[in-house]
Amino acid sequence: MDPVEHRLFSVISKGWAGRPLDSFEIIQNYISTTSTSTGLKVKACIDRKGYEKGIKMDAEQKSQLNIQKHDGLPNWNYTITPL
């Protein structure tokens, strides 16, 4: 988890502390109504699309991706943009 995400998550989780998280909509509401002392506001949406698991890419497919790995934890933090 990067430092910004870690600081933001602590603010988000304070909003739902001690409350039951019974549905995605409740969680989305807690996240979406979060703001920080510096004025950062958070937006959240629920993605109900199903995603296929276990898809393998061959070397040619991977070579056609434009991946920029970030400095911190590059295997977890990266951006994929169109070529």
Secondary structure in CASP SS format (residue, H / E / C, confidence):
PFRMAT SS
TARGET T0000
AUTHOR 0000-0000-0000
METHOD secondary structure of the structure
MODEL  1
M C 1.00
D C 1.00
P H 1.00
V H 1.00
E H 1.00
H H 1.00
R H 1.00
L H 1.00
F H 1.00
S H 1.00
V H 1.00
I H 1.00
S H 1.00
K H 1.00
G H 1.00
W H 1.00
A C 1.00
G C 1.00
R C 1.00
P C 1.00
L C 1.00
D C 1.00
S C 1.00
F H 1.00
E H 1.00
I H 1.00
I H 1.00
Q H 1.00
N H 1.00
Y H 1.00
I H 1.00
S H 1.00
T C 1.00
T C 1.00
S E 1.00
T C 1.00
S C 1.00
T C 1.00
G C 1.00
L C 1.00
K E 1.00
V C 1.00
K C 1.00
A C 1.00
C C 1.00
I C 1.00
D C 1.00
R C 1.00
K C 1.00
G C 1.00
Y C 1.00
E C 1.00
K C 1.00
G C 1.00
I C 1.00
K C 1.00
M C 1.00
D C 1.00
A H 1.00
E H 1.00
Q H 1.00
K H 1.00
S H 1.00
Q C 1.00
L C 1.00
N E 1.00
I E 1.00
Q E 1.00
K E 1.00
H C 1.00
D C 1.00
G C 1.00
L C 1.00
P C 1.00
N C 1.00
W C 1.00
N C 1.00
Y E 1.00
T E 1.00
I E 1.00
T E 1.00
P C 1.00
L C 1.00
END
